[in-house]
Amino acid sequence: MNGLSAQVELLLFAHERPAALEVAALRDWRLRSSLVTRRFQASRSTALECRAGSVGLKGEATAAARWQGEGDGPWRLRAAGRVVTLRGDWEVSDQGGNLRVKVRLPLEDYVAGVLPAEITADAPAAALAAQAVCVRSFTWRASRHPRHEAAWLCDATHCQRFRGTLLPARWVTRALAASAHVVRTWDGQPALTVWHASCGGHGASAQAAFGGTAVPYLLGGRDTRPDGRAWCEGAPGPWRLTLPRDHAEALWRSGGLLGPGESLVQLSVDAREPDGRVRTLRWAGHAPRVALAREVWPRLGPTLPWPGWASLRFDLNPTSEGWQFTGQGLGHGVGLCQAGASARARSGWSFARILDAYFPGTRSAHWRLVRGQRSVVPSWADEGPPGL
């Protein structure tokens, strides 16, 4: 079985697409292009900015297509009001008038930077370890099937949110240690270990949520205790979203679902999946239209105040002033239900048993450090280490 590289390729600030980047390091460092090399003392910062198809140093005339940071780091990268600190290599280039910031960092540093952005610290230890395995496995899969042309992953939600730090919290380091470099496999290949906040008692299939072909271990189904109660019961509980007509019209128009000056005169559920989630929505402006709810949802949901349109498991009813959504769950519903995983952990489940439940038929594998090697050399086994 081929292993996972010790270095993760990642695009930073992918959502913000900044026009400028400020860089500093804790040790002396260099900034190199094909034309020139600049040297900087420890903690001294400089800024790079877009310039008509190239990247220049702020306050200087020098510009180049690409700049690369050289030094031992660690690095502090600041853009769009956000700061990321990390070890590794990085480079900056122009991408259509914005900066493309690409970094290469150690795998476990990357996992440590994802965990705080994807799960809360108050989850039980076994749930945190299960989440670490999901992040690591998702990363391994991306190394085989990069999600971007220039890198495996980016730091935005559609890949994995990454908020790097050199001093991860104790709960993060414990989750990494407890999961012991474990990943999940299907037929010897990296499993698609996606997750969401709460399924509302019934997981969704990957095919229904994302399209494409069915994934054998992501078929969805009831996620309930022996007494019939949802494992994620009460987390976060039923949600409601009321949209006045003018707000709904503006929302649909901003998503390209209504033409200029067109009024939203009708909105309803057209069809449902077997698990109760909405498959298609029907609405009318100048003419009736039908679209897959999974394609409408990501266009409109992120623009609403939290939790807004929280899932596709909802009922939709007209009101005197507009429409009301009433639903359950939070997220797409595929794979690991974080609220359900936490409830299982509180009931004494191990992280491996939790993963067995949410990714049935997948198996655990692990890799270890080989002494005397400068980099991590994967060593895979069909079964995980003792204690799984």
N, C-alpha and C positions, 0 to 999 in steps of 0.2 A: 504494500500500500504506500503510495507516495505521500509525503508529509507536507506540512504547512511551513512556509518560510518564516524565519524569525522576524522579518521586517514587513510591516503592513504599509501599503501604498494608499495614501489618503489625500483627498482634496479638502482643504480647510476653507471656511467662510464661503461655502458653496451657495448657501441661500442668500447671503448678504451681497455677494459679488462686489467687493469693495474696489474703489478706485485708488486707494492708498493703503500702505502697510508699514507699520513701525516695527523695527526689529532691534533687539538687544540680546546679549548673552552674558553669562556669569563669568566667562573667561575671555581672554583676547580672541578675536575672530577675524575672518576675512570675508569679503563679498567679491565674488569673481564673476566676470562675464567673458565673452570671447575677445573683448577689446581691452579690458583693464581689470586690475585687482585693487580693491580698497581695503585698508587694514583699520581695525577699530579696537580700542581698549575695552577691557571688561566693563560691563554695565553701561557703556556708551551706546546710545541708540542712534539709528538713522532711519530714514523713511524712503520708501520707493513709491512711485506713482506712475499711472498710465500716461503715455504721451503718444498719441496718434499712431497706434500700432506697435509701440515699443514701451519699455519700462525704463524710467530714469530715476536717478537719485535726486531727491528734493534739494533744491538750492544749488545744483550743479547742472551743467549742460550735458554731461555724459548720459547716454541712453543705450540700451541694448535689447535684443529680443528676449534674453533670458539672463537671470542672475541666480547664482547659487551661493548659499551660505556654507562656509567652511570653518570648522573648529570643533572643539569638544562640547560646546554648549554648556549647560542646558540653555535653550532658547526661550525668549519671550516674544510672542508675535501678537501684535495688537492691530485690529481692524474693525471698523463698523461698531465701535463701542464695546468690543469683546476682546478679552485677552486669553490666549492659549499658551501654556508653558509645556515644553516637551523636550525629550532627548531625541537625537536622530539627525537626519539630513533634510534639507528643504531647498526648494527652488521657486522662483516667481517668474511668470511670463504673462504676456498680454493675451486676453481672450475677448475679442470684440469690444474693446474699450473698458474692460474690467480686468482686475488681476486674477490670475489663476495661481493659487498657492498650493503646491504639492509637497507633502512631507512623507518621509519614511521613518517609522518609529518602531521600537520593539513591540512584539505582539502583546505581551502582558501589560505593558504601559498603555497600549491602545485599549485593551479590555477594561483596565482600571479607569480610563477616561470616559468610557461609554456607560459603565454601570450607574454612576450617580445621575446621569441624564435620562436613564431609562427605567429606573425602579427606585423606590424610596427606601431610606435607611431603616425604617421601622419594620420592614418585612422580616419574618423569621429566617434564621440562618440557612435552613435547607432550601427555602425559596430563593434566597440571594445566590446560593451556590448553583441552583438550577438556572437562574438568569445568566450567571457567568458562563455556564456551558452553552447556553443559547447564543450568547454574543460571540464566543470563541468559534462555535460551529458555523455561524453565519459568516464570520470572517474567513474561515477556511474555504467555504463554498465560494465566496467572492474572489479568492485567490485563483480558483479554477475558472470562474465565470465572472470576470470583472464587470461591475455595474456601471462603469464610466470608461470612456475611451482612453483617458489618461491615467486612470488609477483604479484600484479595486473598488474603493468606496469613497463616499463623501461624508461630511459631518452633519448632513441634514436628515430630517426624519425619515425620508423614503429609503435611506440606507440604514445607518445607525447614528443617533445623535452622539457627538463626541465633544466633551468639554475637558480637555487635557489639563492635568495638574501634576506637578512633581511630587506632591505630598498627598497621596490619596488617603481618605479617611480610614480609620481602623476597620470599620465594617467592610470596606472594599477589599482590603488586603486579606481579611479573614475569608471572604467569599472566594477569592482567588486561590488561597491555600487549601480551602476545603474541597474545591472542585479539581484540584491537582492536575491541571492541564487536560481535563477530560473534554472530549467532543462527542457528538452523536453522529452515527453513520447509518446509511441505508445501502445495502448491497455493496459495501466497501467504499462508498462515496459519501461526501459530506451531506448531511441532511439539511433540509430547509427549515431551520429552527426559528420560525417567526413567533411573535408574541403580541399580546394586547393587554389592556388593563383589566377588562371584565367582559365575559361572554354573555352574562345574563342568564346562565343556566343551560345554554346550548351553543356548542362550538360550531363555527361555520367551516365549510369546505374551502380549500384553496381555490378550486376551480370556480366555485360560485363567487368568491370574493375578489379573485385576481384575474379570472379568465384562464384560457389555455387548457391543457390536459389535466386530468385528475392526478393528484399526488397520493399514493397509496396510504401514507401515514398521516395525511391531513384531510380526512374525509368529514370531520366535524362529528356531531352527535351530542347526546345529552351529557351534561357535566354535573351530575347530581350525586348526593350522598345516598346511602342505602334507604333512608327514610323518604327520599324523593325531593328533599330540599336542595337548591342549587349550592354548590360549593362556594360560589361567590355571592351568596345571598347577602343583600344589604351593602354591597360594595360595587358601585356607589349608590345603588338603589335606583328606583324609577326616575327618569328625567323628563322634563317638559320644556318645550321650546315653542313660544308663541311668536308668530311673525305677522305683524300688521300688513295689510295689502301693499302699502307703498314700500315697506321695507323688503317684502318678498320680491316685488317687482325690481327694485334696485339690485337685490342680490342675484336674481336670475339674469338680469341684464349684464351685471359685472362679470358673470361667468360665461357670457356669450350664448346664453340660452333664450334670450329675447332680443328682438331688434330694437333700434332707436325709436322711441315713442310708442312702442308696443306695450299694451296692458296685459297683466297676468289675470285672466278672467276665470281660470279653473286650474286646480291642482289636486291630484289624487294618486293613490296607490293603484298601479295597473296590474301587477302580478307579484307573487311572493315565491321565495324558495321553499323547499320542503321544511326547513327549520323555522320558518316564519319570518325570516328577514326579507326585506323588500327587494325584489328582483328588478322591476321596472317602475318608473314613475310616468304619469301622464299629466301634461299641462297644456293650456291653450292660450295663445295670444291672438294673432290674426288667424292662426290655424292650429288644430290639435297636433301635439307632438308626444312621442314616447321615446324614452331613453333608459339605458341601464342605470340603475341607482348607483352602482359602484363607480360609474364614470361621472355622475353628477355630484356625488358626495364630496370627493376630494377637491372639486372646484369651489364649492360653496362653504363646506364645513369649517375650514381653517379661518374664514373671515368673520366668524361669529364669536361673541364672548364665551369664555369657558363656562360649562362644558359644551354649550351650543347644541349642535346636531351631533350627538355623541356616538351613534351607531346606526346601522341599517335595520335594527330590530325595533320597529316602531309602528304605531298607528298614526294616521293622518286624518284630521277632521277639520271641516270649515267652521269658522266662527263668524260672528256678525262683522268683525273688523278684518279678518284675514284667515289664517290657518294655524292649527295647533298640532305639534308633533308630541306624542307621548311614547316613550320607549324604555328599553332596558339595555344594559351593557354599555361598554365604553371601548371603542376601537373596532377593528375589522372582524374580530372573533375567531381568527385562525391560529392554531398552534397553542402555545402556552398562555393560559389565562392567569395573569399575575395574581389577581385576587383569589382565584381558586387554588393556585399553588401555595399561597400564604395560608389559606385555611387548611389545606392538606398538611403543611408543615407543622401547624399548631396541633394537628391531630397525631403527630408522631411519624409522618412519612419522611423517608430519606429523599435527598434530591434526585437520586437515580429512579426511585419509584415514581416520583412526580413526573419526571421526564418520560418514563414508560407510559404513563397515563395520557400525556398530551401528544406524544409522538409514537404511537403504538407500532411495534415492529422494528423500530430503530434500535441500535445497540450503542454501547459506550466503547470508546477507544481512548487511549491516552498517549502522550509523548513525554519523553524525559530528557533531561540534560545529560550529554555525554561528556564526562570529564576529559580535560585536555584539549577540548575543541574551543575555538574562539567564538563560535556561534552555536545557536541551538540546532541540534541535529535530531529531527523527529525519529522516534522509534515507536512504531504503531503495534498495537496488540488487538486481537479480536475482542478481548474482554477488558474492562477497566481494571484499575488497581484494586487490591483488597479493600473491603469496606464499602464498596458501592452498593 
